[in-house]
Amino acid sequence: MNKSELVEALSVNKNLTYKKSEQIVNLIFDAMSQALIDNDRIEIRGFGSFMVKEYKAYMGRNPKTGEIIKVEEKKLPFFKVGKELRERVNG
């Protein structure tokens, strides 16, 4: 499912206009993005949690040339699936 399919599903299931559904979905995604930017953890019971993991700088290798390069430290969003969703997917 992509974002436009999510908007369409919300529109149909809750009898909303497509534009209103799109605003709701964008509001949710914007709020979640801002929480991660602020280094907050997002937990949705029965679904999973989102958090930001920090990775330290390290020496890596360019797989094409074999050249050793320095990889800067970085932060990446990480999703951990919740128990209920994992059990539903596994049947």
N, C-alpha and C positions, 0 to 999 in steps of 0.2 A: 504494500500500500504506500502510495506517495502522498505528498501534502494535498494535492488537488483532490485525490480520492477521499482523503480524510475530511476535507471541507464538504465535499458532496455527500458523504455519509452523514455528517452532522446536520446538514441542510435537510436531508430527506427524513432522518429519524426524529428530529425535533421540530419539523415543520417551520424552518427558518428560511429566509432568503439566502441565496448563495453568498451575497455580499456580507451579510451579517455573520454567517458561519465563518467566512474567511477572516473577518475582523476578530472573532473569538479565537480561532486557531492561531492567528498571528500574535495576539495578546499573550496567549499561553506560551508560545515558543519564545517570544521576546522576554517574558518574565523568567523563563527557565534559563535562557542564555545569560541574562543579567545576573542571575544567582550564581551561575558558574564563573562568570567574570569576577564576581565579588568573592570567589573561593568558598561559596556556600555549598552544602550538600543538598541534593534534592531526593526525597524519598517518596515514592508512590506505592502505598501498601498494596500488596498483591501483584505488583507489576515489576518493580525493581528500583534501583537507586542510581543516581548520576553523581559523579564527583570529579574533581580535577586531580590528576596525578602529576607530580613533578618529577622530571627526569634530569639527572645531573649530566654535565658535559662529559663527553668521552671521545676517544679516538676511534674513528670508523674507517671503512675502506670503500672507495668507489668501486662498485662491482664491475663496471665496464672497463675501467682503466687500471684498477688495482692500486691506485694512488691512495695514500693514507691522508685522511682529512679530519679536521676537528669538527665534531658535531656539538653545537652549542646546547646549553641547558634549555629545556622547554617544558611547557605545561600542556597536557592533553586531556580532553574529557574522557571519562571512563564510565561504562555502564555495567552494573552488576545485576543480573536477573534475579527477581524475587522467587521465593520457594513456590508460591502458588502458581505463578506463570510457568515456571520450569515443569511443575507436575502436570499442568494442563497441556503443555506442548508434548510432553512425553507420554501422555495418555494415561 
